[in-house]
Amino acid sequence: MRIVLRIIAIGIWIAVIGTLGKVWGMWHFDHFVSLMATRSFGILTVVGWGITLTAGAFGATQLWRLRESGRRMALFVFGYAVFYYIAGWLSIRQTYKVTHPAWFAMALYAALVLLLLSPAARSTCKSASQDQIAAVR
């Protein structure tokens, strides 16, 4: 489970770097106005970017260290991603317009949430945290 959690941490860092690039591109090419024209979906997108850049960076670092706080932050980031895709799907109201990559992303984030909620992930992070506390003493 340690290897799986570290792979997830690397994936979160890749998402953080990709989000930085996306935000820079939107800013550089003045597309924020058109994003905000979508109202609630644009706001959810910007909030998601903020969550990815802040909670994602912290969560990836802590998850790499196998800390419980990293597992919880990763749960928060992936949980918001599932919420974001479901909200997008509901706001479109025409299911045929939701693309296969969006369905895949929704399923992937839901699977990651379930994986991080698993007893194995929880015990790995708790035991690693307890080992680090014992090493300090």
C-alpha positions as CSV (number, residue, x, y, z in Angstrom):
1,M,0.0,0.0,0.0
2,R,2.9,2.3,0.6
3,I,3.9,2.2,-3.1
4,V,0.3,2.9,-4.2
5,L,0.0,5.9,-1.9
6,R,3.3,7.3,-3.2
7,I,2.2,6.8,-6.8
8,I,-1.0,8.7,-5.9
9,A,1.1,11.5,-4.3
10,I,3.1,11.8,-7.6
11,G,-0.2,11.9,-9.5
12,I,-1.3,14.8,-7.3
13,W,1.9,16.7,-7.9
14,I,1.4,16.2,-11.7
15,A,-2.1,17.6,-11.3
16,V,-0.8,20.6,-9.4
17,I,1.8,21.4,-12.1
18,G,-0.8,20.9,-14.8
19,T,-3.2,23.2,-13.0
20,L,-0.5,25.9,-12.7
21,G,0.0,25.6,-16.5
22,K,-3.8,25.8,-17.1
23,V,-4.2,28.9,-14.8
24,W,-1.3,30.6,-16.4
25,G,-2.7,29.9,-19.9
26,M,-6.1,31.2,-19.0
27,W,-4.6,34.3,-17.5
28,H,-2.1,34.9,-20.3
29,F,-4.7,34.5,-23.1
30,D,-7.5,36.5,-21.2
31,H,-9.9,33.6,-21.0
32,F,-11.0,34.2,-17.4
33,V,-13.8,36.5,-18.6
34,S,-15.3,33.7,-20.8
35,L,-14.9,31.2,-17.9
36,M,-16.7,33.5,-15.5
37,A,-19.5,34.0,-18.1
38,T,-20.5,30.4,-17.4
39,R,-21.4,31.6,-13.9
40,S,-21.6,28.8,-11.3
41,F,-19.6,26.3,-13.4
42,G,-16.8,28.9,-13.8
43,I,-16.8,29.6,-10.1
44,L,-16.6,25.9,-9.3
45,T,-13.7,25.6,-11.7
46,V,-11.7,28.4,-10.1
47,V,-12.5,27.0,-6.6
48,G,-11.2,23.6,-7.9
49,W,-8.0,25.2,-9.1
50,G,-7.5,26.8,-5.7
51,I,-8.1,23.5,-3.9
52,T,-5.7,21.7,-6.3
53,L,-3.0,24.3,-5.8
54,T,-3.2,24.6,-2.1
55,A,-4.7,21.4,-0.6
56,G,-3.2,19.3,-3.4
57,A,0.3,20.5,-2.9
58,F,0.1,20.0,0.8
59,G,-1.7,16.7,0.5
60,A,0.8,15.3,-2.0
61,T,3.8,16.2,0.2
62,Q,2.2,14.7,3.3
63,L,0.9,11.6,1.5
64,W,4.4,11.0,0.2
65,R,5.5,11.0,3.8
66,L,2.6,8.6,4.5
67,R,1.0,11.0,7.0
68,E,-2.7,10.9,7.9
69,S,-3.1,14.6,7.1
70,G,-1.9,13.8,3.5
71,R,-4.5,11.1,3.2
72,R,-7.2,13.4,4.3
73,M,-6.1,16.3,2.0
74,A,-6.0,13.9,-0.9
75,L,-9.5,12.7,0.0
76,F,-10.6,16.3,0.0
77,V,-9.1,17.0,-3.4
78,F,-10.5,13.9,-5.0
79,G,-13.8,14.3,-3.3
80,Y,-14.1,17.8,-4.7
81,A,-13.2,16.5,-8.1
82,V,-16.0,14.0,-8.0
83,F,-18.4,16.7,-6.9
84,Y,-17.2,19.0,-9.7
85,Y,-17.8,16.4,-12.4
86,I,-21.2,15.5,-11.0
87,A,-22.2,19.2,-10.8
88,G,-21.0,19.7,-14.4
89,W,-23.0,16.7,-15.6
90,L,-26.1,17.9,-13.8
91,S,-25.7,21.4,-15.1
92,I,-25.4,20.3,-18.7
93,R,-28.8,18.4,-18.4
94,Q,-28.1,16.6,-21.7
95,T,-26.2,13.5,-20.9
96,Y,-25.0,13.0,-24.5
97,K,-22.9,16.1,-24.2
98,V,-20.8,14.6,-21.4
99,T,-17.7,13.2,-23.0
100,H,-16.1,9.8,-22.3
101,P,-13.0,11.5,-20.8
102,A,-15.3,13.2,-18.3
103,W,-16.9,9.9,-17.3
104,F,-13.5,8.4,-17.0
105,A,-12.3,11.2,-14.8
106,M,-15.3,10.9,-12.6
107,A,-14.9,7.2,-12.2
108,L,-11.1,7.5,-11.5
109,Y,-11.6,10.2,-8.8
110,A,-14.4,8.1,-7.2
111,A,-12.1,5.0,-7.2
112,L,-9.3,7.1,-5.6
113,V,-11.7,8.3,-2.9
114,L,-12.7,4.7,-2.2
115,L,-9.0,3.6,-2.2
116,L,-8.0,6.3,0.3
117,L,-11.0,5.5,2.5
118,S,-10.0,1.8,2.6
119,P,-8.8,0.3,5.9
120,A,-5.4,-0.5,4.3
121,A,-4.7,3.1,3.4
122,R,-5.9,4.3,6.7
123,S,-3.7,1.9,8.7
124,T,-0.7,2.5,6.5
125,C,-0.9,6.3,7.2
126,K,-1.6,5.9,10.8
127,S,1.2,3.3,11.4
128,A,3.7,5.5,9.5
129,S,2.7,8.5,11.6
130,Q,3.0,6.6,14.8
131,D,6.4,5.3,13.8
132,Q,7.6,8.8,13.1
133,I,6.3,10.0,16.5
134,A,8.1,7.1,18.2
135,A,11.3,7.9,16.4
136,V,11.2,11.4,17.7
137,R,10.9,10.3,21.3
